[in-house]
Structure formats: structure tokens, C-alpha cells
């Protein structure tokens, strides 16, 4: 498979709204990129697309995966696969806290 095709938000919405994404929970991926997350989708026609920033030549990234999930939900996407293989939160200086706890400042 070749490199992922970059799409801006408008193009990504059109792809999703037009049924151009493969059906099923594995077709939209929240993929780790260092300490951040990016959105990837598998097209019905084959190949991957990546959501890019509006005026950038880089993937749109989310420091908090909840923001990416909110965007997907807004687009009508209710299932997504999480790919955390390359997640390195220490790059952002995050500290592990107990479940439900808050990091001390």
C-alpha cells in the first residue's frame, strides 16, 4: 500500500458523508503519533487517508484523544480503532497518575 493521502477537514467530511470510508469499526483509526494522535481512514476504493491541518503540510494532531473522538462523533462516526503502538506520552512530559487522579503541579 502506498503512502496515505492527505485530506483537509472539508475533504475528510465529504469522504465520510459520501460513504467513501470502508464500513465497520476498523475503518477509522485514531493513531498515535508520538505524544499526539491523528485520524486515519480506510477508503472503500483502497488506501488510507489522513486528516491534515487546514493550512499545513502535516497531519492534524490532537494532544487529547477525546478531542479527536468528539470530531469523529460530530461527523457521525461512532466506531473507531485505537492504534497506540507508537504512543510515547513521555514526549509531552506527562506523568502517570492513579486512575481518576490529577497530576500535581
N, C-alpha and C positions, 0 to 999 in steps of 0.2 A: 504494500500500500504506500502511496506517495505521501508527501507532506500534507498536513491539514490545511484546508482552505480558510483564509481569514474572512470573517463577516462582521460588519458593524451591527449595532443593535437593531437597526431598522431591517437590514437584510436577514438577520437571525430570526426576528419576529415573523417576517414574511415566509421564511422557510418552514418554521413551526406551524404557522397559521394555514399554510397551503398544503400541509400534510407531507412535507418533504423529509421528515425525520422518521427513521425506522420505528415501528411500533414496539412497545414493551419497555420495561424498567431499565434495561441495559443500554438503551439507545441514547440517553442523555447522561453525561458523566460530569461529575464535579471532581476535577483532577487537581491534585496538589502540585504546586509549582514553588518549591522552596517552602517558605512560611505562608505563602498565599495560596489561593485557589482560583481555578479558571473553569470555564464552562465549555465542554466539547459535546458535539452531537454527531451521531452516525446518520448519514443521508440514506434515503431509500435507494438512491441511484448508486450508492457505494462511496466510500471515502468519508473522512472526518472533516468537520468544520469547527472552527474555534471562534468564540466571541471575542472580537477585538474592540479596543477603545475607539471612540469616535474620531479623534484626530491623531491617532498614534499608529505606529507600526509594530505594536506589541500587543499580546493578549490582554484583555481586560482582566484584572485580578481583583480578588476580594480578600481582605485581611481576615474578615469574619465570614465563615461559610454560610451563616444564617442570611446574610445579605444576598448571596448568590441564590440561595433557596427561595427567598422572597421574590426575586426577579423571575425565577423559573415558574413559581406559582402564579405570578401575575400573567405569564404567557400561557397559562393553562396546563403546564407540565406538572403532573402530580407524582411521578416516579422518576428517580434518578439513581444512578450507580455512583458510589463513592470510591475513588481510587486514591488512596493515601500512601501509596508506595514511596513516593518522593517527598512526603511531607516532612519538613525539618523546622518545626516551630522554634527551635533554639536560634534560628537565624534572626528572629524578631526579638529575641531576649525574653521569651515567655517562660514563666516558672510554673511548675506543676503545683496545683493546689488540690486539696481534698475535694471530692465531688460536692458541688454546690457551694464551695468556698470561694473566697475572693483573695486575690493576691494582695499582700500587704505592701503599702507604699512607704 
